[in-house]
Amino acid sequence: MQATQEAVNAPIPGTYWQWREQSIYYVRAGERQAGRPPLLLIHGFGASTDHWRKNISVLAQDFEVWAIDLLGFGRSAKPEWQYGGDLWRDQLYDFITQVIGQPVVLAGNSLGGYSALCVSSQRPDAAVGLVLLNSAGPFTNAKVPTEPNPMQKFIRETSQAVLRQPWGSFLLFQYMRQRSMIRQTLEKVYLDKSAVTDQLVEEIYQPSCDPGATKVFASVFSSPQGENVDVLLQQLKCPLLLLWGEADPWMSARERGAKFRQYYPQLTEHYLRAGHCPHDEVPDQVNSLLRSWVLEISQK
């Protein structure tokens, strides 16, 4: 059993695709199935295709499965570009049309979820379904924010100014990318601490050593905010599945789920006893729910 589990958790070897003269890493598993769309799995901030190692081999029993490293992360190139939803949307859309060759079900966690939503909403010919796992992305704030007190305003503006400076973002990145800090952060956002393994820490640490990783980190803080989630949901035409790790300390899953339902009431959703990365923490549940839902929408 132990050997079997290790085989399931071993990352599947991938290959590279050239996009805008940059090397993009991806993984493919399983065979194309008549009447079943391929799946495209998209990782969150700081992660990679490795973060889907508990999902790919299982889902590949029923579907053709693809996973990709977004530009700036994992084994993909890390050029000094401006990063954001529009860039990753274009990368994913070109990958679907040029490499996969047919519309897919996109499944994304956190930042990957927001990128998948951008593709599905703004490039609808590429998506037959969308699965969001604790997806990131801003909603339009209908309320007028209260003005912070002068000290709070000073601290916030000073912090933002420091992070926009090369030296500031460099120092923060060097601190955050230490293995001990990666583990500490993961243990805060995983409900099941035993899921935070040495392997997981190493998979996040290694790409941070690549040339250009610091500049990618800095770009995330300086890039313009992308399109609001509510605007994207009003453009969305395909079926939507939400899988929430409801113990996520970075977002209130129930409140956020209610906002999604407000703008896309026909969605399907499930709340799981997990943190920010339910696909890695409770993979059996996620794989089962995702499989059933994709098969269901494929029959319609």
N, C-alpha and C positions, 0 to 999 in steps of 0.2 A: 504493500500500500504506500509505504514511504517513497519507494522508487517511482511509483506511478505519480504521486503528488509532485515530486521534484520534476518529473518530465512535463507535467501540465504547467508548472510554474516557470519552466525554462523559456526565455525569450526565443521566438522563432527568427531564424536568420532572414534578413531582408536584402534589399538592393537599392540602387539610386536612380533617380530620374532628374534630368537637367531642366530646370525651370528658370527662365530669365538669367541664364548663365550661372546659376547656383545649384549645388547638389542637394537634392531632397531625398531623404531616406524614407523608405516605406516597406511594409511587410504585406505579403499576400498568403492566404491559406484557404483550403477548401476548394471545391469545384463549383462552377456556375450551375445553378439549378433552374430548370425551366419553370417559369411562373413565380419565381422567388427573386426579389431584388438583391443585389450585393449589399453588404454592410460596409460602411466606412467609419472607423473609430478614430476619434480626435481627442488627444490628451489635453490636460490643463497646463497652467503656467508652471514652468520649471520641470515638467514631466516629459514623457516621450512615449513611443510605441511600447516600450517595456512595461509601462503602467497597465497595459491591457493583456499581459501574459496569462492571467487567470481566466480570460474571456475568449481569446482568439481561438485556441484549439478546441474549446467546447462548442462555440458558435459555428465553427467550421465544419462540424458534423452535419449541419443543416443548411448552411449558406456559404457562398463565396464571401470571404471576409478580408477586408483591407484595413490597414492602420498606417497612419502617416505622421511623421515628425514635422510640425509646423516650422516654417523658416524661423531661424533664431533659437531653436530648441533641439534637444536630443542629438542625433547624429547628423541633422541637416546643417547646412551652411549658416554662418552667423555674420552676414555682411553688415556694414554700418549704414543701415537704412532706417527709415521711420516705420515703426511697427504699429499695427492696429488692425481693427476688424476688416477694413477694406482690403488691406494687403493679404491677410489670411483668407478672406473670402475669394479673392482672385486666384490664389494658390490652389485652394480646394476645388474651385470650379474648373480650372484648367486640368487638374489631376483627374477629376471625374470624366471630363469630356475627352481628354487626350490619352489617358492611360486605362481607366476602367472601361470607358466606352459605352456606358448606359447609365440612366438615372439610378440613384442609390437611396438607401436609408442611411442618413447621417446620424451618428450617436456621439455626443461630445460631453465632456466633463469640464465644469468650471469655465475657464477661458475658451476651451475647445467647444463647449456648448454654445457660447456666444458666437464664435466663428461659424459654427454649423447653422445657427439661426440666421446669420447674415446671408449665407449661401442659399438656404431654403427659401427665404423671403425675397431676396433680391435677384436670385438666379433660379427661378422656380422650375425650369426645365431640367435641373440637375437632381431634384429631390422628389422621391415618392413617399418619403416619411422622415420624421425628425424625432430623435430621442434625446432629451436633455437631462443630464445628471448633475444636480446642484449647479445649474448654469449661472455664469456671471453675466454682467451687463446692467447698465443703468436704466431705470424707469424715469419717465418725465415726472418731476416733482411738482405736483399741483399746488402744494402748500407753499406759502412764502416763508422761507427759512427765517428763524429768529436770529437776530444779530448776536454773535458771541460776545462775551465781555472782552475788553481790550487785551487782557493777558492771553486768553484763548486765541484771539485773532493773531496776536503777535507770534505765538508759538507755531500756529498752523502755517502762517505765511513764511516764517523763518525756516521751518522744516521743508516746505516746498522749494524755497530758494536754494537751500543746501543740496537737496536731491537733484536739482537742475544743474548743479556745478559738477564737472567731471570728477573732481577730487571727492566730493561728497558721495556721489553714487558709487564711486570706486571703493571707498572705505566701507560703506554699508554692504556692498556686494561681497567684499572679502570676508566680512563678519558673518553674513547670512549663509554663505556657502560652505562654512565649516561643517564637517560631518556631524559634530555634536549639535550644532544649531539646526541642521536639517532634521535630525532625529527629534529634537525638542519641538520643532514646529509640527512635524507629522504627528507626534503623540498628543498634541493639542487638538488636532482636527480629525483624528481617528478615535472612534469610541472604543474599539477593540485594540488595545495597545500591542497585543501580540502580533498584529498584522504589520507592525512597523519593524521590519526585519533588516538585518545588515544588507541584504541584497537590495531592498527597496532604497535604503539610504545611499548605497553606492550608485544605483541607477540614476539618482538625481544629482549626486555629487559629480560624477565623471564629466557630463556635458558642460558643467560650470568651469571646467579647466580649459575648455577650447578657446583659441584666439577669437576675440570678438564677443565673448559671452558677457563681459562687463558692459560693453556698449549696448547690447540688447536690453540688459537690465535697466540701464539709464533711459533708453528710448521709451520704455513702457511708461515711465513717469512724465516724460515730456511730450508724448504724442497727444494730439487732440482726441477728445472723447468721441467714441463712435456713436452711431445711430442708437436712439433709445429703444429699449426692448418693446415697449408698447407700440411704437411706430412699426417695428418689424413684425410684430404679431398681427397687426391690422393688414399687413401685406401677405401674410402666410396663407397658403392654399392647401397644403398637404396635411395628413394626419399627424398629430403631435402626442407623444408620450412623455410624461414627466416622471422621473424616478428621483425621489428625494431621500438623502440621508438626513433624517430629521434631528440628529444630534450635532449638526454642523454648527460650530461656534462662530463661523464667519458670516452666516446669514440665518435669518429666521425662516426656516423652510415653509412653515404653515402660512405665514404672512406673505411670503413671496409666491407661494402656490396660489393664494387667493388673487394676487395681482395678475398672474398668468391667466387664471380662469375668467377674470373680468374682461380681458381683451380677446380670449380665445376659449369660449365656454365649452366647445365640443371636444376639448382635450381629454386624455385619459391620464390618471396619475396614481402613484403608489408612494406611501411613506414607509421607509425602512429604518430599522434600528442600526444606524450607521452614522458616520460623520460626513466629511466633505467629499470623500471618494468612495461611494458605495460599491462601485464596480470592482474595486480592489479589496474592500473590507468584507463585503457579503456577496462574493461573485456568484455563488450558486443561485441566490435569489434574483440577482440582476440578470443573469444569463437566462433563467427560466422565464421571467417576465418579458424580457426583450424578445426572446424566441416566440413566445405565444402571441405577442402583439404583432410582430412582423408577419407571422403566418396568417393572422386574422385579417390584416389590411391587404394581404396579397390575394385573398379570396374575394375581395369586394370588386 
